[in-house]
Amino acid sequence: MRTMCFALFGMLLTIAHAFAGPAEEAGAAVEHWSAVYNSNDRDALVKLYTADAILFGTNSTIAIHGTDGIRNYFAALNNGDRTNTILEKTAMAISDNAVVVAGFYDFGRKNDSNRVIPARFTMVLVKRDGQWLILHHHSSPRGAAPQ
């Protein structure tokens, strides 16, 4: 009986995934981005961007272009203590192969719970060769709540 329940659950998950649209798929890709960021695996994170991607980093004063620039930008991941928590996101499909995902996330450090950088983000993801990749990523500090 237990085996049958697991099999049924697996079938339901497969069916649900089969009906997921571009917005849901790209939203899941952004969640995956956060998980990879939390693993502090810079090379794996860079692979989630297109070769021609552009990144406006949270505190960067310049636009970062392409694979090498993005790899350099995320050099701090080599320290192994960076974290990211997505607080809220909305995915909006532009087409079957392009989705905008926008939301709020917090950056931090594993050993310093007092160091949290609240930020907002927008990512444009495109589906290339069956994989959702980040073409454009804009992150900026989140302002204080109105008084």
PyMOL commands that set and color helices and strands:
alter all, ss='L'
color gray80, all
select helices_A, chain A and resi 2-18+22-39+42-46+66-79
alter helices_A, ss='H'
color red, helices_A
select strands_A, chain A and resi 49-56+64-65+82-95+98-109+112-128+131-141
alter strands_A, ss='S'
color yellow, strands_A
deselect
rebuild
show_as cartoon
